[in-house]
Every structure is written in structure tokens, then in C-alpha cells.
Amino acid sequence: MVYKFFKKEDFMKHNENEYQIKFKVSEIGEGSNLITERLNEKGEYETIQAPIRRLNNDIFIVWDRPFDGRILLDN
């Protein structure tokens, strides 16, 4: 497994209720086996079921607020 870390600041506001972070398919693959983890207050990662959307060569992870976290990739 390979980790790709991201920070709250990487998220962009998509609409009133959603924030999203964008990755390129070339960075993380097709996205079918992505696992999203959020860093909690204890400094531990917890798995979340974040919606994943695709548009052309972009993959978006969507959540109701920005968070520090990582995605796990099958490489």
C-alpha cells in the first residue's frame, strides 16, 4: 500500500454543503480501490466513507468540511 497525504488547505469549496479535493488519475490511478482516512483529534487515522467522483482525468474526494488525511492506494 502507498499513502498520499493531504491537508485541510488542499480542499476547495464546491457548493454550500461540500468541499472537495482533486487528484489526477495519473497520480492515484483509476480510484476504484481508494481508501480515505481522516486524522482525528487523537492523532490517529480513521477510515471514512467519503464519496468519490470522477470527471475526465480528475478524481474528487468529497466531504462536508475540510480535514487532514490520507488516501491508501494499491500500487
Secondary structure, 3 states (H helix, E strand, C coil): CEEEEECHHHCEEEECCEEEEEEEHHHHCCCCCCEEEEECCCCCEEEECCCEEEECCEEEEEECCCCCEEEEECC
